[in-house]
Amino acid sequence: MELSEDALIWIYDDFEQKAAAYKTDAACEKGCAFCCTDAGSIHITTLEGRIIRDTVARLPRQRRMALQKSLMKDMKKREAGRPSPCPFLMKNRACMIYAIRPFVCRRVYSTRTCTKGTPPILSRQVMALADRTIRELQALDDTGYSGHLSYILYMLGQPKFRDTYLSGDFKPEEVVAFGKRHGILINRMAGG
Ligand code: SF4
């Protein structure tokens, strides 16, 4: 799994390098957090989820419990079709897991300041690069899945699923009902 993590970081860095030339006119500023509150689903792969989960496990107990509550709340709100900010967004509008934030948070930027009525504008080249990068991430996590962050972390919190995933087994039948309900993709089929 460590080799996969190295490969994951390599893929992130490769994207950053290739996209850098198109991002020079980005209007993004620290503390904006529009993408963390209003950008809809925060899609991650199970490999990214595992890294986030390992980081969360090292947090002090009280913080971990509060986060668990926020993740459950996020799931409930989304199931009810209500908007919900990312559970990792802190009160000061900084990201609790910035160093290991998933690719979905790395790909997005905007050439204008975002508001409710003015969503991000990205260059077509960066969108194409990001689509390619997502396929690479899904191929890297060949026995895994992709979906909204809270749902993927929930799946990884289930011992049966976690054991299957961590052992490298591939049993999509175990997650089919949850997957259908929550728009979970099978990487092997989505990434190609
Ligand atoms: S993980 Fe961090 S950067 Fe990504 S949406 Fe959540 S708070 Fe924002």
py3Dmol code that shows the C-alpha trace and the ligand (Angstrom):
import py3Dmol

protein = """\
ATOM      1  CA  MET A   1       0.000   0.000   0.000  1.00  0.00           C
ATOM      2  CA  GLU A   2       2.949   2.361   0.669  1.00  0.00           C
ATOM      3  CA  LEU A   3       4.001   2.010  -2.972  1.00  0.00           C
ATOM      4  CA  SER A   4       0.488   3.090  -3.966  1.00  0.00           C
ATOM      5  CA  GLU A   5       0.774   6.139  -1.725  1.00  0.00           C
ATOM      6  CA  ASP A   6       4.059   7.119  -3.404  1.00  0.00           C
ATOM      7  CA  ALA A   7       2.419   6.671  -6.793  1.00  0.00           C
ATOM      8  CA  LEU A   8      -0.549   8.763  -5.632  1.00  0.00           C
ATOM      9  CA  ILE A   9       1.738  11.647  -4.636  1.00  0.00           C
ATOM     10  CA  TRP A  10       3.583  11.308  -7.936  1.00  0.00           C
ATOM     11  CA  ILE A  11       0.257  11.637  -9.806  1.00  0.00           C
ATOM     12  CA  TYR A  12      -0.716  14.723  -7.746  1.00  0.00           C
ATOM     13  CA  ASP A  13       2.693  16.328  -8.432  1.00  0.00           C
ATOM     14  CA  ASP A  14       2.571  15.487 -12.113  1.00  0.00           C
ATOM     15  CA  PHE A  15      -0.813  17.198 -12.398  1.00  0.00           C
ATOM     16  CA  GLU A  16       0.424  20.264 -10.505  1.00  0.00           C
ATOM     17  CA  GLN A  17       3.426  20.584 -12.806  1.00  0.00           C
ATOM     18  CA  LYS A  18       1.396  20.224 -15.994  1.00  0.00           C
ATOM     19  CA  ALA A  19      -1.404  22.521 -14.804  1.00  0.00           C
ATOM     20  CA  ALA A  20       0.856  25.231 -13.323  1.00  0.00           C
ATOM     21  CA  ALA A  21       1.154  27.215 -16.549  1.00  0.00           C
ATOM     22  CA  TYR A  22      -2.646  27.550 -16.792  1.00  0.00           C
ATOM     23  CA  LYS A  23      -3.142  28.512 -13.157  1.00  0.00           C
ATOM     24  CA  THR A  24      -1.092  31.704 -13.091  1.00  0.00           C
ATOM     25  CA  ASP A  25      -4.255  33.837 -13.296  1.00  0.00           C
ATOM     26  CA  ALA A  26      -6.084  31.976 -10.480  1.00  0.00           C
ATOM     27  CA  ALA A  27      -8.147  34.212  -8.209  1.00  0.00           C
ATOM     28  CA  CYS A  28      -8.142  31.686  -5.318  1.00  0.00           C
ATOM     29  CA  GLU A  29      -7.204  33.022  -1.897  1.00  0.00           C
ATOM     30  CA  LYS A  30      -6.630  31.418   1.497  1.00  0.00           C
ATOM     31  CA  GLY A  31      -9.908  31.387   3.445  1.00  0.00           C
ATOM     32  CA  CYS A  32     -12.196  31.478   0.386  1.00  0.00           C
ATOM     33  CA  ALA A  33     -13.428  27.867   0.843  1.00  0.00           C
ATOM     34  CA  PHE A  34     -16.140  28.237  -1.817  1.00  0.00           C
ATOM     35  CA  CYS A  35     -15.168  24.814  -3.200  1.00  0.00           C
ATOM     36  CA  CYS A  36     -15.480  23.307   0.297  1.00  0.00           C
ATOM     37  CA  THR A  37     -18.972  24.657   0.884  1.00  0.00           C
ATOM     38  CA  ASP A  38     -20.727  25.101  -2.442  1.00  0.00           C
ATOM     39  CA  ALA A  39     -19.097  22.850  -5.003  1.00  0.00           C
ATOM     40  CA  GLY A  40     -21.374  19.836  -4.445  1.00  0.00           C
ATOM     41  CA  SER A  41     -19.953  16.352  -4.156  1.00  0.00           C
ATOM     42  CA  ILE A  42     -16.350  15.900  -2.945  1.00  0.00           C
ATOM     43  CA  HIS A  43     -15.328  12.796  -4.865  1.00  0.00           C
ATOM     44  CA  ILE A  44     -12.384  10.749  -3.614  1.00  0.00           C
ATOM     45  CA  THR A  45     -10.990   7.271  -4.260  1.00  0.00           C
ATOM     46  CA  THR A  46     -10.760   4.596  -1.570  1.00  0.00           C
ATOM     47  CA  LEU A  47      -6.965   4.976  -1.586  1.00  0.00           C
ATOM     48  CA  GLU A  48      -7.318   8.676  -0.808  1.00  0.00           C
ATOM     49  CA  GLY A  49      -9.925   7.757   1.812  1.00  0.00           C
ATOM     50  CA  ARG A  50      -7.534   5.315   3.452  1.00  0.00           C
ATOM     51  CA  ILE A  51      -4.868   8.001   3.778  1.00  0.00           C
ATOM     52  CA  ILE A  52      -7.407  10.434   5.250  1.00  0.00           C
ATOM     53  CA  ARG A  53      -8.687   7.744   7.629  1.00  0.00           C
ATOM     54  CA  ASP A  54      -5.148   6.973   8.862  1.00  0.00           C
ATOM     55  CA  THR A  55      -4.577  10.690   9.499  1.00  0.00           C
ATOM     56  CA  VAL A  56      -7.890  11.036  11.345  1.00  0.00           C
ATOM     57  CA  ALA A  57      -6.994   8.021  13.516  1.00  0.00           C
ATOM     58  CA  ARG A  58      -3.989   9.979  14.853  1.00  0.00           C
ATOM     59  CA  LEU A  59      -6.098  12.970  15.974  1.00  0.00           C
ATOM     60  CA  PRO A  60      -6.922  13.470  19.667  1.00  0.00           C
ATOM     61  CA  ARG A  61     -10.008  11.495  20.705  1.00  0.00           C
ATOM     62  CA  GLN A  62     -12.287  14.510  21.181  1.00  0.00           C
ATOM     63  CA  ARG A  63     -11.456  15.877  17.746  1.00  0.00           C
ATOM     64  CA  ARG A  64     -11.951  12.469  16.193  1.00  0.00           C
ATOM     65  CA  MET A  65     -15.373  12.130  17.797  1.00  0.00           C
ATOM     66  CA  ALA A  66     -16.436  15.591  16.617  1.00  0.00           C
ATOM     67  CA  LEU A  67     -15.299  14.755  13.118  1.00  0.00           C
ATOM     68  CA  GLN A  68     -17.176  11.472  13.158  1.00  0.00           C
ATOM     69  CA  LYS A  69     -20.320  13.401  14.073  1.00  0.00           C
ATOM     70  CA  SER A  70     -19.769  15.874  11.223  1.00  0.00           C
ATOM     71  CA  LEU A  71     -19.253  13.042   8.742  1.00  0.00           C
ATOM     72  CA  MET A  72     -22.508  11.375   9.822  1.00  0.00           C
ATOM     73  CA  LYS A  73     -24.322  14.712   9.638  1.00  0.00           C
ATOM     74  CA  ASP A  74     -22.936  15.283   6.155  1.00  0.00           C
ATOM     75  CA  MET A  75     -24.192  11.865   5.024  1.00  0.00           C
ATOM     76  CA  LYS A  76     -27.655  12.496   6.441  1.00  0.00           C
ATOM     77  CA  LYS A  77     -27.921  15.946   4.861  1.00  0.00           C
ATOM     78  CA  ARG A  78     -26.807  14.667   1.471  1.00  0.00           C
ATOM     79  CA  GLU A  79     -29.220  11.750   1.663  1.00  0.00           C
ATOM     80  CA  ALA A  80     -31.967  14.319   2.278  1.00  0.00           C
ATOM     81  CA  GLY A  81     -30.730  16.329  -0.723  1.00  0.00           C
ATOM     82  CA  ARG A  82     -29.624  19.259   1.431  1.00  0.00           C
ATOM     83  CA  PRO A  83     -26.375  21.191   0.892  1.00  0.00           C
ATOM     84  CA  SER A  84     -23.588  20.418   3.315  1.00  0.00           C
ATOM     85  CA  PRO A  85     -20.098  21.903   3.739  1.00  0.00           C
ATOM     86  CA  CYS A  86     -17.101  19.560   3.837  1.00  0.00           C
ATOM     87  CA  PRO A  87     -16.715  18.023   7.327  1.00  0.00           C
ATOM     88  CA  PHE A  88     -12.992  18.831   7.181  1.00  0.00           C
ATOM     89  CA  LEU A  89     -13.537  22.558   6.815  1.00  0.00           C
ATOM     90  CA  MET A  90     -12.644  24.217  10.124  1.00  0.00           C
ATOM     91  CA  LYS A  91     -14.251  27.285  11.726  1.00  0.00           C
ATOM     92  CA  ASN A  92     -11.384  29.498  10.489  1.00  0.00           C
ATOM     93  CA  ARG A  93     -12.199  28.254   6.958  1.00  0.00           C
ATOM     94  CA  ALA A  94      -8.968  26.295   6.683  1.00  0.00           C
ATOM     95  CA  CYS A  95      -8.760  22.628   5.685  1.00  0.00           C
ATOM     96  CA  MET A  96      -8.064  20.206   8.540  1.00  0.00           C
ATOM     97  CA  ILE A  97      -6.301  17.788   6.170  1.00  0.00           C
ATOM     98  CA  TYR A  98      -4.722  20.260   3.753  1.00  0.00           C
ATOM     99  CA  ALA A  99      -1.430  18.344   3.324  1.00  0.00           C
ATOM    100  CA  ILE A 100      -3.268  15.177   2.302  1.00  0.00           C
ATOM    101  CA  ARG A 101      -6.366  16.746   0.701  1.00  0.00           C
ATOM    102  CA  PRO A 102      -7.754  14.603  -2.109  1.00  0.00           C
ATOM    103  CA  PHE A 103      -7.282  15.332  -5.798  1.00  0.00           C
ATOM    104  CA  VAL A 104     -10.758  16.844  -6.178  1.00  0.00           C
ATOM    105  CA  CYS A 105      -9.559  19.702  -3.933  1.00  0.00           C
ATOM    106  CA  ARG A 106      -6.287  20.065  -5.825  1.00  0.00           C
ATOM    107  CA  ARG A 107      -7.761  20.211  -9.293  1.00  0.00           C
ATOM    108  CA  VAL A 108     -10.156  23.052  -8.722  1.00  0.00           C
ATOM    109  CA  TYR A 109      -9.293  26.737  -9.027  1.00  0.00           C
ATOM    110  CA  SER A 110     -10.958  29.730 -10.613  1.00  0.00           C
ATOM    111  CA  THR A 111      -9.897  32.669 -12.688  1.00  0.00           C
ATOM    112  CA  ARG A 112     -12.544  34.786 -10.948  1.00  0.00           C
ATOM    113  CA  THR A 113     -13.695  35.120  -7.357  1.00  0.00           C
ATOM    114  CA  CYS A 114     -16.554  32.652  -6.806  1.00  0.00           C
ATOM    115  CA  THR A 115     -19.941  33.492  -5.315  1.00  0.00           C
ATOM    116  CA  LYS A 116     -23.257  31.605  -5.339  1.00  0.00           C
ATOM    117  CA  GLY A 117     -24.139  33.076  -8.717  1.00  0.00           C
ATOM    118  CA  THR A 118     -20.647  32.877 -10.192  1.00  0.00           C
ATOM    119  CA  PRO A 119     -19.185  29.377  -9.944  1.00  0.00           C
ATOM    120  CA  PRO A 120     -15.489  28.677 -10.690  1.00  0.00           C
ATOM    121  CA  ILE A 121     -14.102  29.208 -14.195  1.00  0.00           C
ATOM    122  CA  LEU A 122     -11.335  26.764 -15.096  1.00  0.00           C
ATOM    123  CA  SER A 123      -9.337  26.519 -18.283  1.00  0.00           C
ATOM    124  CA  ARG A 124     -10.341  23.754 -20.665  1.00  0.00           C
ATOM    125  CA  GLN A 125      -6.769  22.444 -20.621  1.00  0.00           C
ATOM    126  CA  VAL A 126      -6.810  22.030 -16.838  1.00  0.00           C
ATOM    127  CA  MET A 127     -10.177  20.271 -16.975  1.00  0.00           C
ATOM    128  CA  ALA A 128      -8.788  17.829 -19.563  1.00  0.00           C
ATOM    129  CA  LEU A 129      -5.649  17.269 -17.466  1.00  0.00           C
ATOM    130  CA  ALA A 130      -7.808  16.705 -14.379  1.00  0.00           C
ATOM    131  CA  ASP A 131     -10.011  14.158 -16.188  1.00  0.00           C
ATOM    132  CA  ARG A 132      -6.900  12.258 -17.230  1.00  0.00           C
ATOM    133  CA  THR A 133      -5.541  12.431 -13.675  1.00  0.00           C
ATOM    134  CA  ILE A 134      -8.782  11.040 -12.247  1.00  0.00           C
ATOM    135  CA  ARG A 135      -8.532   8.073 -14.604  1.00  0.00           C
ATOM    136  CA  GLU A 136      -4.932   7.523 -13.429  1.00  0.00           C
ATOM    137  CA  LEU A 137      -6.020   7.647  -9.780  1.00  0.00           C
ATOM    138  CA  GLN A 138      -8.828   5.170 -10.413  1.00  0.00           C
ATOM    139  CA  ALA A 139      -6.467   2.840 -12.287  1.00  0.00           C
ATOM    140  CA  LEU A 140      -3.981   3.044  -9.401  1.00  0.00           C
ATOM    141  CA  ASP A 141      -6.773   2.053  -6.980  1.00  0.00           C
ATOM    142  CA  ASP A 142      -7.878  -0.812  -9.190  1.00  0.00           C
ATOM    143  CA  THR A 143      -9.654  -2.844  -6.483  1.00  0.00           C
ATOM    144  CA  GLY A 144     -11.270   0.258  -4.989  1.00  0.00           C
ATOM    145  CA  TYR A 145     -14.130   2.693  -5.477  1.00  0.00           C
ATOM    146  CA  SER A 146     -14.813   6.406  -5.899  1.00  0.00           C
ATOM    147  CA  GLY A 147     -17.506   8.565  -4.394  1.00  0.00           C
ATOM    148  CA  HIS A 148     -18.319  11.404  -2.046  1.00  0.00           C
ATOM    149  CA  LEU A 149     -15.800  11.656   0.796  1.00  0.00           C
ATOM    150  CA  SER A 150     -18.182  10.882   3.695  1.00  0.00           C
ATOM    151  CA  TYR A 151     -19.541   7.771   1.971  1.00  0.00           C
ATOM    152  CA  ILE A 152     -16.083   6.423   1.128  1.00  0.00           C
ATOM    153  CA  LEU A 153     -14.917   7.025   4.717  1.00  0.00           C
ATOM    154  CA  TYR A 154     -18.081   5.303   5.966  1.00  0.00           C
ATOM    155  CA  MET A 155     -17.321   2.272   3.769  1.00  0.00           C
ATOM    156  CA  LEU A 156     -13.757   2.155   5.086  1.00  0.00           C
ATOM    157  CA  GLY A 157     -15.183   2.248   8.618  1.00  0.00           C
ATOM    158  CA  GLN A 158     -16.998  -1.070   8.004  1.00  0.00           C
ATOM    159  CA  PRO A 159     -14.674  -3.940   9.074  1.00  0.00           C
ATOM    160  CA  LYS A 160     -15.935  -6.359   6.407  1.00  0.00           C
ATOM    161  CA  PHE A 161     -15.400  -3.895   3.584  1.00  0.00           C
ATOM    162  CA  ARG A 162     -12.094  -2.665   5.013  1.00  0.00           C
ATOM    163  CA  ASP A 163     -10.693  -6.209   5.319  1.00  0.00           C
ATOM    164  CA  THR A 164     -11.633  -7.009   1.742  1.00  0.00           C
ATOM    165  CA  TYR A 165     -10.189  -3.758   0.421  1.00  0.00           C
ATOM    166  CA  LEU A 166      -6.965  -3.822   2.429  1.00  0.00           C
ATOM    167  CA  SER A 167      -6.291  -7.440   1.487  1.00  0.00           C
ATOM    168  CA  GLY A 168      -6.446  -6.442  -2.189  1.00  0.00           C
ATOM    169  CA  ASP A 169      -9.566  -8.540  -2.823  1.00  0.00           C
ATOM    170  CA  PHE A 170     -12.225  -7.266  -5.179  1.00  0.00           C
ATOM    171  CA  LYS A 171     -15.822  -8.048  -4.147  1.00  0.00           C
ATOM    172  CA  PRO A 172     -18.122  -5.346  -5.542  1.00  0.00           C
ATOM    173  CA  GLU A 173     -21.136  -7.498  -4.640  1.00  0.00           C
ATOM    174  CA  GLU A 174     -20.451  -6.578  -0.986  1.00  0.00           C
ATOM    175  CA  VAL A 175     -21.102  -2.890  -1.621  1.00  0.00           C
ATOM    176  CA  VAL A 176     -23.634  -2.988  -4.419  1.00  0.00           C
ATOM    177  CA  ALA A 177     -26.667  -1.770  -2.416  1.00  0.00           C
ATOM    178  CA  PHE A 178     -24.799   1.045  -0.634  1.00  0.00           C
ATOM    179  CA  GLY A 179     -23.006   1.914  -3.871  1.00  0.00           C
ATOM    180  CA  LYS A 180     -26.234   2.258  -5.852  1.00  0.00           C
ATOM    181  CA  ARG A 181     -27.834   4.433  -3.172  1.00  0.00           C
ATOM    182  CA  HIS A 182     -24.870   6.791  -2.926  1.00  0.00           C
ATOM    183  CA  GLY A 183     -23.458   7.004  -6.432  1.00  0.00           C
ATOM    184  CA  ILE A 184     -20.309   4.986  -5.679  1.00  0.00           C
ATOM    185  CA  LEU A 185     -18.275   4.102  -8.771  1.00  0.00           C
ATOM    186  CA  ILE A 186     -16.219   0.946  -9.231  1.00  0.00           C
ATOM    187  CA  ASN A 187     -12.744   2.220 -10.164  1.00  0.00           C
ATOM    188  CA  ARG A 188     -11.987  -0.776 -12.326  1.00  0.00           C
ATOM    189  CA  MET A 189     -14.981   0.074 -14.494  1.00  0.00           C
ATOM    190  CA  ALA A 190     -14.776   3.868 -14.253  1.00  0.00           C
ATOM    191  CA  GLY A 191     -11.017   4.335 -14.620  1.00  0.00           C
ATOM    192  CA  GLY A 192     -10.413   1.940 -17.486  1.00  0.00           C
TER     193      GLY A 192
END
"""
ligand_1 = """\
8
SF4
S -10.911 18.220 2.142
Fe -10.215 20.284 2.689
S -9.887 21.351 0.735
Fe -11.141 19.540 0.326
S -13.291 20.237 0.395
Fe -12.736 19.493 2.455
S -12.030 21.296 3.592
Fe -11.999 21.804 1.399
"""
view = py3Dmol.view(width=600, height=400)
view.addModel(protein, "pdb")
view.setStyle({"model": 0}, {"cartoon": {"style": "trace"}})
view.addModel(ligand_1, "xyz")
view.setStyle({"model": 1}, {"stick": {}})
view.zoomTo()
view.show()
